[in-house]
């Protein structure tokens, strides 16, 4: 998988730029490195099930998060800021919906597995 693979796969789904699950599945089946297969599968599950934006698609933002974690950049300040921002919006709206922080879930996932 090259650096150019991700930008070539991105499609517009509603207002979101996403990667179709089918493209990720094809990559998992064709990729020779088992560790990379597991990483791509985890990325897919994370994007599809935990914080879905569009049915059958993984949001482009999730790719940026995985890239930053691979470079050992700590996302903790961003996680806290996003969590407090979302909680604040919920409180102001009165009946707003808390949008879980995707970065927080990934940090938990990496610390437990």
N, CA, C and O atoms as a GROMACS GRO file, in nm:
protein
  452
    1UNK      N    1   0.086  -0.116   0.000
    1UNK     CA    2   0.000   0.000   0.000
    1UNK      C    3   0.090   0.123   0.000
    1UNK      O    4   0.178   0.136   0.086
    2UNK      N    5   0.070   0.209  -0.093
    2UNK     CA    6   0.153   0.328  -0.103
    2UNK      C    7   0.086   0.447  -0.035
    2UNK      O    8  -0.031   0.440   0.004
    3UNK      N    9   0.162   0.555  -0.022
    3UNK     CA   10   0.108   0.678   0.036
    3UNK      C   11  -0.006   0.733  -0.050
    3UNK      O   12  -0.091   0.806   0.001
    4UNK      N   13  -0.007   0.699  -0.177
    4UNK     CA   14  -0.108   0.752  -0.269
    4UNK      C   15  -0.237   0.670  -0.269
    4UNK      O   16  -0.336   0.712  -0.328
    5UNK      N   17  -0.237   0.554  -0.204
    5UNK     CA   18  -0.354   0.468  -0.207
    5UNK      C   19  -0.475   0.536  -0.143
    5UNK      O   20  -0.584   0.537  -0.200
    6UNK      N   21  -0.456   0.593  -0.024
    6UNK     CA   22  -0.568   0.653   0.049
    6UNK      C   23  -0.633   0.767  -0.029
    6UNK      O   24  -0.754   0.765  -0.048
    7UNK      N   25  -0.555   0.867  -0.075
    7UNK     CA   26  -0.621   0.976  -0.150
    7UNK      C   27  -0.695   0.928  -0.275
    7UNK      O   28  -0.796   0.986  -0.314
    8UNK      N   29  -0.645   0.821  -0.336
    8UNK     CA   30  -0.711   0.769  -0.457
    8UNK      C   31  -0.844   0.701  -0.426
    8UNK      O   32  -0.930   0.690  -0.513
    9UNK      N   33  -0.862   0.655  -0.302
    9UNK     CA   34  -0.984   0.582  -0.264
    9UNK      C   35  -1.094   0.671  -0.207
    9UNK      O   36  -1.209   0.627  -0.196
   10UNK      N   37  -1.061   0.793  -0.171
   10UNK     CA   38  -1.158   0.880  -0.104
   10UNK      C   39  -1.270   0.922  -0.198
   10UNK      O   40  -1.248   0.969  -0.309
   11UNK      N   41  -1.392   0.902  -0.148
   11UNK     CA   42  -1.513   0.939  -0.222
   11UNK      C   43  -1.595   1.035  -0.136
   11UNK      O   44  -1.581   1.037  -0.014
   12UNK      N   45  -1.679   1.113  -0.200
   12UNK     CA   46  -1.767   1.203  -0.127
   12UNK      C   47  -1.899   1.131  -0.099
   12UNK      O   48  -1.966   1.085  -0.191
   13UNK      N   49  -1.934   1.121   0.029
   13UNK     CA   50  -2.058   1.056   0.071
   13UNK      C   51  -2.134   1.156   0.157
   13UNK      O   52  -2.101   1.177   0.273
   14UNK      N   53  -2.235   1.218   0.099
   14UNK     CA   54  -2.304   1.327   0.168
   14UNK      C   55  -2.210   1.445   0.180
   14UNK      O   56  -2.157   1.494   0.080
   15UNK      N   57  -2.188   1.490   0.303
   15UNK     CA   58  -2.094   1.600   0.328
   15UNK      C   59  -1.957   1.550   0.370
   15UNK      O   60  -1.867   1.630   0.394
   16UNK      N   61  -1.940   1.420   0.380
   16UNK     CA   62  -1.816   1.362   0.431
   16UNK      C   63  -1.732   1.301   0.320
   16UNK      O   64  -1.782   1.246   0.223
   17UNK      N   65  -1.602   1.314   0.339
   17UNK     CA   66  -1.507   1.246   0.251
   17UNK      C   67  -1.473   1.113   0.318
   17UNK      O   68  -1.421   1.111   0.430
   18UNK      N   69  -1.501   1.002   0.249
   18UNK     CA   70  -1.490   0.870   0.310
   18UNK      C   71  -1.422   0.771   0.217
   18UNK      O   72  -1.410   0.794   0.097
   19UNK      N   73  -1.378   0.660   0.277
   19UNK     CA   74  -1.323   0.548   0.202
   19UNK      C   75  -1.426   0.436   0.208
   19UNK      O   76  -1.467   0.398   0.318
   20UNK      N   77  -1.469   0.382   0.095
   20UNK     CA   78  -1.567   0.273   0.097
   20UNK      C   79  -1.510   0.147   0.163
   20UNK      O   80  -1.393   0.114   0.144
   21UNK      N   81  -1.592   0.077   0.240
   21UNK     CA   82  -1.552  -0.047   0.306
   21UNK      C   83  -1.504  -0.150   0.205
   21UNK      O   84  -1.409  -0.223   0.232
   22UNK      N   85  -1.568  -0.157   0.089
   22UNK     CA   86  -1.529  -0.255  -0.012
   22UNK      C   87  -1.382  -0.239  -0.051
   22UNK      O   88  -1.312  -0.339  -0.069
   23UNK      N   89  -1.336  -0.117  -0.065
   23UNK     CA   90  -1.196  -0.093  -0.101
   23UNK      C   91  -1.102  -0.139   0.010
   23UNK      O   92  -0.996  -0.195  -0.017
   24UNK      N   93  -1.141  -0.116   0.135
   24UNK     CA   94  -1.059  -0.162   0.247
   24UNK      C   95  -1.059  -0.314   0.255
   24UNK      O   96  -0.955  -0.375   0.282
   25UNK      N   97  -1.174  -0.376   0.232
   25UNK     CA   98  -1.183  -0.522   0.234
   25UNK      C   99  -1.093  -0.583   0.126
   25UNK      O  100  -1.022  -0.680   0.151
   26UNK      N  101  -1.096  -0.525   0.007
   26UNK     CA  102  -1.010  -0.574  -0.101
   26UNK      C  103  -0.863  -0.561  -0.065
   26UNK      O  104  -0.783  -0.650  -0.096
   27UNK      N  105  -0.827  -0.452   0.002
   27UNK     CA  106  -0.688  -0.432   0.044
   27UNK      C  107  -0.648  -0.535   0.149
   27UNK      O  108  -0.537  -0.589   0.142
   28UNK      N  109  -0.736  -0.563   0.244
   28UNK     CA  110  -0.707  -0.662   0.347
   28UNK      C  111  -0.683  -0.799   0.284
   28UNK      O  112  -0.589  -0.869   0.320
   29UNK      N  113  -0.767  -0.836   0.190
   29UNK     CA  114  -0.754  -0.968   0.126
   29UNK      C  115  -0.629  -0.979   0.040
   29UNK      O  116  -0.574  -1.089   0.025
   30UNK      N  117  -0.584  -0.870  -0.018
   30UNK     CA  118  -0.471  -0.874  -0.111
   30UNK      C  119  -0.336  -0.845  -0.046
   30UNK      O  120  -0.232  -0.878  -0.104
   31UNK      N  121  -0.334  -0.786   0.072
   31UNK     CA  122  -0.207  -0.740   0.132
   31UNK      C  123  -0.130  -0.858   0.190
   31UNK      O  124  -0.189  -0.940   0.261
   32UNK      N  125   0.000  -0.870   0.162
   32UNK     CA  126   0.077  -0.986   0.208
   32UNK      C  127   0.119  -0.981   0.356
   32UNK      O  128   0.131  -1.087   0.418
   33UNK      N  129   0.140  -0.864   0.414
   33UNK     CA  130   0.188  -0.851   0.552
   33UNK      C  131   0.072  -0.869   0.651
   33UNK      O  132  -0.024  -0.791   0.650
   34UNK      N  133   0.081  -0.972   0.736
   34UNK     CA  134  -0.028  -1.005   0.828
   34UNK      C  135  -0.051  -0.893   0.930
   34UNK      O  136  -0.166  -0.862   0.960
   35UNK      N  137   0.056  -0.832   0.983
   35UNK     CA  138   0.040  -0.724   1.080
   35UNK      C  139  -0.035  -0.606   1.017
   35UNK      O  140  -0.122  -0.547   1.081
   36UNK      N  141  -0.002  -0.574   0.894
   36UNK     CA  142  -0.072  -0.463   0.826
   36UNK      C  143  -0.218  -0.500   0.800
   36UNK      O  144  -0.306  -0.414   0.808
   37UNK      N  145  -0.244  -0.627   0.769
   37UNK     CA  146  -0.383  -0.671   0.750
   37UNK      C  147  -0.464  -0.647   0.876
   37UNK      O  148  -0.577  -0.598   0.870
   38UNK      N  149  -0.406  -0.683   0.990
   38UNK     CA  150  -0.475  -0.664   1.118
   38UNK      C  151  -0.497  -0.516   1.145
   38UNK      O  152  -0.604  -0.476   1.190
   39UNK      N  153  -0.395  -0.434   1.117
   39UNK     CA  154  -0.408  -0.289   1.136
   39UNK      C  155  -0.520  -0.231   1.049
   39UNK      O  156  -0.600  -0.150   1.096
   40UNK      N  157  -0.525  -0.272   0.925
   40UNK     CA  158  -0.627  -0.221   0.833
   40UNK      C  159  -0.765  -0.269   0.876
   40UNK      O  160  -0.863  -0.195   0.868
   41UNK      N  161  -0.773  -0.395   0.923
   41UNK     CA  162  -0.900  -0.448   0.971
   41UNK      C  163  -0.948  -0.371   1.095
   41UNK      O  164  -1.065  -0.336   1.105
   42UNK      N  165  -0.855  -0.345   1.189
   42UNK     CA  166  -0.890  -0.268   1.309
   42UNK      C  167  -0.937  -0.128   1.272
   42UNK      O  168  -1.035  -0.078   1.326
   43UNK      N  169  -0.866  -0.067   1.179
   43UNK     CA  170  -0.904   0.066   1.129
   43UNK      C  171  -1.046   0.062   1.071
   43UNK      O  172  -1.126   0.152   1.094
   44UNK      N  173  -1.074  -0.043   0.995
   44UNK     CA  174  -1.206  -0.056   0.931
   44UNK      C  175  -1.317  -0.072   1.035
   44UNK      O  176  -1.420  -0.004   1.027
   45UNK      N  177  -1.296  -0.161   1.130
   45UNK     CA  178  -1.396  -0.184   1.234
   45UNK      C  179  -1.419  -0.056   1.314
   45UNK      O  180  -1.532  -0.017   1.342
   46UNK      N  181  -1.310   0.007   1.350
   46UNK     CA  182  -1.317   0.132   1.426
   46UNK      C  183  -1.398   0.237   1.351
   46UNK      O  184  -1.486   0.301   1.409
   47UNK      N  185  -1.369   0.253   1.223
   47UNK     CA  186  -1.438   0.354   1.143
   47UNK      C  187  -1.583   0.321   1.110
   47UNK      O  188  -1.667   0.410   1.103
   48UNK      N  189  -1.611   0.192   1.089
   48UNK     CA  190  -1.746   0.150   1.049
   48UNK      C  191  -1.842   0.134   1.166
   48UNK      O  192  -1.958   0.176   1.158
   49UNK      N  193  -1.794   0.074   1.274
   49UNK     CA  194  -1.884   0.034   1.382
   49UNK      C  195  -1.888   0.135   1.496
   49UNK      O  196  -1.996   0.173   1.543
   50UNK      N  197  -1.772   0.179   1.540
   50UNK     CA  198  -1.767   0.260   1.660
   50UNK      C  199  -1.814   0.403   1.636
   50UNK      O  200  -1.897   0.454   1.712
   51UNK      N  201  -1.763   0.468   1.533
   51UNK     CA  202  -1.804   0.605   1.502
   51UNK      C  203  -1.836   0.619   1.354
   51UNK      O  204  -1.760   0.680   1.279
   52UNK      N  205  -1.948   0.562   1.312
   52UNK     CA  206  -1.982   0.570   1.169
   52UNK      C  207  -2.031   0.709   1.130
   52UNK      O  208  -2.105   0.773   1.204
   53UNK      N  209  -1.990   0.754   1.014
   53UNK     CA  210  -2.040   0.881   0.958
   53UNK      C  211  -2.136   0.851   0.844
   53UNK      O  212  -2.240   0.914   0.832
   54UNK      N  213  -2.099   0.754   0.760
   54UNK     CA  214  -2.183   0.716   0.646
   54UNK      C  215  -2.181   0.564   0.638
   54UNK      O  216  -2.075   0.502   0.650
   55UNK      N  217  -2.296   0.504   0.617
   55UNK     CA  218  -2.308   0.359   0.614
   55UNK      C  219  -2.216   0.298   0.509
   55UNK      O  220  -2.220   0.336   0.392
   56UNK      N  221  -2.132   0.203   0.551
   56UNK     CA  222  -2.043   0.133   0.459
   56UNK      C  223  -1.920   0.211   0.419
   56UNK      O  224  -1.851   0.174   0.325
   57UNK      N  225  -1.891   0.320   0.491
   57UNK     CA  226  -1.776   0.404   0.458
   57UNK      C  227  -1.702   0.443   0.587
   57UNK      O  228  -1.763   0.454   0.693
   58UNK      N  229  -1.570   0.463   0.575
   58UNK     CA  230  -1.487   0.507   0.687
   58UNK      C  231  -1.448   0.652   0.661
   58UNK      O  232  -1.397   0.685   0.554
   59UNK      N  233  -1.473   0.738   0.758
   59UNK     CA  234  -1.444   0.881   0.745
   59UNK      C  235  -1.295   0.905   0.724
   59UNK      O  236  -1.211   0.838   0.785
   60UNK      N  237  -1.263   1.000   0.639
   60UNK     CA  238  -1.124   1.035   0.608
   60UNK      C  239  -1.047   1.079   0.733
   60UNK      O  240  -0.926   1.057   0.740
   61UNK      N  241  -1.113   1.140   0.828
   61UNK     CA  242  -1.048   1.189   0.950
   61UNK      C  243  -0.984   1.074   1.028
   61UNK      O  244  -0.881   1.093   1.092
   62UNK      N  245  -1.043   0.957   1.023
   62UNK     CA  246  -0.988   0.841   1.094
   62UNK      C  247  -0.851   0.805   1.038
   62UNK      O  248  -0.764   0.761   1.114
   63UNK      N  249  -0.828   0.823   0.908
   63UNK     CA  250  -0.697   0.794   0.850
   63UNK      C  251  -0.592   0.888   0.907
   63UNK      O  252  -0.479   0.846   0.933
   64UNK      N  253  -0.627   1.014   0.926
   64UNK     CA  254  -0.533   1.110   0.984
   64UNK      C  255  -0.496   1.071   1.127
   64UNK      O  256  -0.380   1.081   1.166
   65UNK      N  257  -0.594   1.027   1.203
   65UNK     CA  258  -0.570   0.985   1.340
   65UNK      C  259  -0.474   0.866   1.345
   65UNK      O  260  -0.378   0.868   1.422
   66UNK      N  261  -0.499   0.764   1.264
   66UNK     CA  262  -0.410   0.648   1.262
   66UNK      C  263  -0.270   0.686   1.218
   66UNK      O  264  -0.172   0.633   1.269
   67UNK      N  265  -0.259   0.778   1.123
   67UNK     CA  266  -0.129   0.825   1.076
   67UNK      C  267  -0.053   0.895   1.188
   67UNK      O  268   0.067   0.872   1.204
   68UNK      N  269  -0.120   0.978   1.264
   68UNK     CA  270  -0.055   1.049   1.375
   68UNK      C  271  -0.011   0.952   1.485
   68UNK      O  272   0.097   0.968   1.541
   69UNK      N  273  -0.092   0.852   1.515
   69UNK     CA  274  -0.055   0.754   1.617
   69UNK      C  275   0.064   0.671   1.572
   69UNK      O  276   0.148   0.632   1.653
   70UNK      N  277   0.071   0.643   1.443
   70UNK     CA  278   0.184   0.568   1.388
   70UNK      C  279   0.314   0.647   1.403
   70UNK      O  280   0.421   0.588   1.416
   71UNK      N  281   0.304   0.778   1.400
   71UNK     CA  282   0.422   0.866   1.414
   71UNK      C  283   0.452   0.896   1.561
   71UNK      O  284   0.540   0.976   1.591
   72UNK      N  285   0.380   0.832   1.652
   72UNK     CA  286   0.397   0.848   1.797
   72UNK      C  287   0.365   0.989   1.847
   72UNK      O  288   0.425   1.036   1.944
   73UNK      N  289   0.272   1.055   1.781
   73UNK     CA  290   0.226   1.187   1.826
   73UNK      C  291   0.115   1.163   1.928
   73UNK      O  292   0.021   1.088   1.902
   74UNK      N  293   0.126   1.225   2.044
   74UNK     CA  294   0.025   1.204   2.147
   74UNK      C  295  -0.100   1.288   2.121
   74UNK      O  296  -0.091   1.409   2.104
   75UNK      N  297  -0.214   1.222   2.117
   75UNK     CA  298  -0.339   1.295   2.090
   75UNK      C  299  -0.412   1.340   2.216
   75UNK      O  300  -0.526   1.387   2.208
   76UNK      N  301  -0.351   1.326   2.334
   76UNK     CA  302  -0.420   1.353   2.459
   76UNK      C  303  -0.479   1.494   2.468
   76UNK      O  304  -0.596   1.507   2.504
   77UNK      N  305  -0.403   1.602   2.437
   77UNK     CA  306  -0.464   1.735   2.446
   77UNK      C  307  -0.586   1.752   2.354
   77UNK      O  308  -0.685   1.814   2.392
   78UNK      N  309  -0.577   1.696   2.236
   78UNK     CA  310  -0.689   1.705   2.142
   78UNK      C  311  -0.808   1.625   2.194
   78UNK      O  312  -0.923   1.669   2.182
   79UNK      N  313  -0.781   1.509   2.251
   79UNK     CA  314  -0.888   1.426   2.306
   79UNK      C  315  -0.965   1.501   2.414
   79UNK      O  316  -1.088   1.505   2.413
   80UNK      N  317  -0.891   1.560   2.506
   80UNK     CA  318  -0.956   1.635   2.615
   80UNK      C  319  -1.036   1.753   2.561
   80UNK      O  320  -1.148   1.778   2.603
   81UNK      N  321  -0.977   1.827   2.468
   81UNK     CA  322  -1.045   1.943   2.410
   81UNK      C  323  -1.174   1.902   2.339
   81UNK      O  324  -1.278   1.965   2.358
   82UNK      N  325  -1.168   1.797   2.258
   82UNK     CA  326  -1.286   1.751   2.185
   82UNK      C  327  -1.394   1.699   2.279
   82UNK      O  328  -1.513   1.722   2.257
   83UNK      N  329  -1.352   1.629   2.384
   83UNK     CA  330  -1.450   1.576   2.479
   83UNK      C  331  -1.522   1.690   2.552
   83UNK      O  332  -1.645   1.689   2.562
   84UNK      N  333  -1.445   1.786   2.602
   84UNK     CA  334  -1.508   1.900   2.671
   84UNK      C  335  -1.594   1.983   2.577
   84UNK      O  336  -1.699   2.033   2.616
   85UNK      N  337  -1.549   1.999   2.454
   85UNK     CA  338  -1.627   2.076   2.356
   85UNK      C  339  -1.761   2.008   2.330
   85UNK      O  340  -1.865   2.074   2.328
   86UNK      N  341  -1.760   1.877   2.311
   86UNK     CA  342  -1.883   1.803   2.285
   86UNK      C  343  -1.976   1.806   2.406
   86UNK      O  344  -2.097   1.822   2.390
   87UNK      N  345  -1.920   1.790   2.525
   87UNK     CA  346  -2.003   1.796   2.646
   87UNK      C  347  -2.063   1.935   2.665
   87UNK      O  348  -2.178   1.947   2.707
   88UNK      N  349  -1.986   2.038   2.634
   88UNK     CA  350  -2.035   2.176   2.646
   88UNK      C  351  -2.150   2.201   2.550
   88UNK      O  352  -2.249   2.265   2.587
   89UNK      N  353  -2.139   2.153   2.429
   89UNK     CA  354  -2.246   2.169   2.330
   89UNK      C  355  -2.372   2.097   2.377
   89UNK      O  356  -2.483   2.150   2.363
   90UNK      N  357  -2.357   1.979   2.433
   90UNK     CA  358  -2.472   1.904   2.485
   90UNK      C  359  -2.541   1.980   2.597
   90UNK      O  360  -2.664   1.986   2.602
   91UNK      N  361  -2.462   2.038   2.686
   91UNK     CA  362  -2.520   2.110   2.799
   91UNK      C  363  -2.593   2.235   2.752
   91UNK      O  364  -2.701   2.265   2.803
   92UNK      N  365  -2.536   2.308   2.655
   92UNK     CA  366  -2.600   2.429   2.606
   92UNK      C  367  -2.727   2.398   2.529
   92UNK      O  368  -2.825   2.472   2.538
   93UNK      N  369  -2.727   2.290   2.455
   93UNK     CA  370  -2.842   2.255   2.372
   93UNK      C  371  -2.958   2.200   2.456
   93UNK      O  372  -3.072   2.198   2.412
   94UNK      N  373  -2.927   2.156   2.576
   94UNK     CA  374  -3.031   2.102   2.663
   94UNK      C  375  -3.057   1.956   2.637
   94UNK      O  376  -3.056   1.875   2.730
   95UNK      N  377  -3.080   1.921   2.515
   95UNK     CA  378  -3.105   1.780   2.483
   95UNK      C  379  -3.011   1.734   2.372
   95UNK      O  380  -3.044   1.643   2.296
   96UNK      N  381  -2.896   1.797   2.364
   96UNK     CA  382  -2.797   1.760   2.262
   96UNK      C  383  -2.744   1.620   2.284
   96UNK      O  384  -2.756   1.563   2.392
   97UNK      N  385  -2.687   1.566   2.181
   97UNK     CA  386  -2.632   1.431   2.186
   97UNK      C  387  -2.482   1.439   2.202
   97UNK      O  388  -2.415   1.511   2.128
   98UNK      N  389  -2.427   1.366   2.299
   98UNK     CA  390  -2.282   1.363   2.318
   98UNK      C  391  -2.220   1.280   2.207
   98UNK      O  392  -2.258   1.164   2.187
   99UNK      N  393  -2.128   1.338   2.137
   99UNK     CA  394  -2.058   1.266   2.031
   99UNK      C  395  -1.926   1.220   2.090
   99UNK      O  396  -1.837   1.302   2.116
  100UNK      N  397  -1.912   1.090   2.109
  100UNK     CA  398  -1.792   1.036   2.168
  100UNK      C  399  -1.669   1.072   2.087
  100UNK      O  400  -1.674   1.083   1.965
  101UNK      N  401  -1.561   1.090   2.156
  101UNK     CA  402  -1.437   1.132   2.091
  101UNK      C  403  -1.368   1.009   2.032
  101UNK      O  404  -1.328   0.918   2.105
  102UNK      N  405  -1.353   1.006   1.902
  102UNK     CA  406  -1.293   0.892   1.833
  102UNK      C  407  -1.150   0.870   1.880
  102UNK      O  408  -1.106   0.756   1.894
  103UNK      N  409  -1.076   0.977   1.904
  103UNK     CA  410  -0.937   0.965   1.947
  103UNK      C  411  -0.928   0.899   2.084
  103UNK      O  412  -0.838   0.820   2.109
  104UNK      N  413  -1.021   0.932   2.172
  104UNK     CA  414  -1.022   0.874   2.305
  104UNK      C  415  -1.041   0.724   2.298
  104UNK      O  416  -0.974   0.649   2.369
  105UNK      N  417  -1.131   0.680   2.214
  105UNK     CA  418  -1.155   0.537   2.199
  105UNK      C  419  -1.031   0.466   2.146
  105UNK      O  420  -0.998   0.356   2.190
  106UNK      N  421  -0.962   0.527   2.052
  106UNK     CA  422  -0.843   0.464   1.995
  106UNK      C  423  -0.732   0.452   2.099
  106UNK      O  424  -0.664   0.349   2.105
  107UNK      N  425  -0.713   0.554   2.180
  107UNK     CA  426  -0.612   0.547   2.286
  107UNK      C  427  -0.646   0.434   2.382
  107UNK      O  428  -0.558   0.359   2.423
  108UNK      N  429  -0.774   0.422   2.419
  108UNK     CA  430  -0.816   0.314   2.506
  108UNK      C  431  -0.788   0.179   2.440
  108UNK      O  432  -0.739   0.087   2.505
  109UNK      N  433  -0.820   0.167   2.313
  109UNK     CA  434  -0.801   0.043   2.239
  109UNK      C  435  -0.654   0.002   2.240
  109UNK      O  436  -0.621  -0.114   2.266
  110UNK      N  437  -0.565   0.097   2.211
  110UNK     CA  438  -0.421   0.066   2.207
  110UNK      C  439  -0.366   0.032   2.346
  110UNK      O  440  -0.272  -0.046   2.357
  111UNK      N  441  -0.423   0.088   2.451
  111UNK     CA  442  -0.372   0.060   2.584
  111UNK      C  443  -0.423  -0.074   2.639
  111UNK      O  444  -0.367  -0.127   2.735
  112UNK      N  445  -0.528  -0.130   2.578
  112UNK     CA  446  -0.585  -0.255   2.628
  112UNK      C  447  -0.557  -0.377   2.540
  112UNK      O  448  -0.582  -0.489   2.582
  113UNK      N  449  -0.505  -0.356   2.420
  113UNK     CA  450  -0.482  -0.471   2.332
  113UNK      C  451  -0.342  -0.470   2.276
  113UNK      O  452  -0.306  -0.560   2.200
   0.00000   0.00000   0.00000
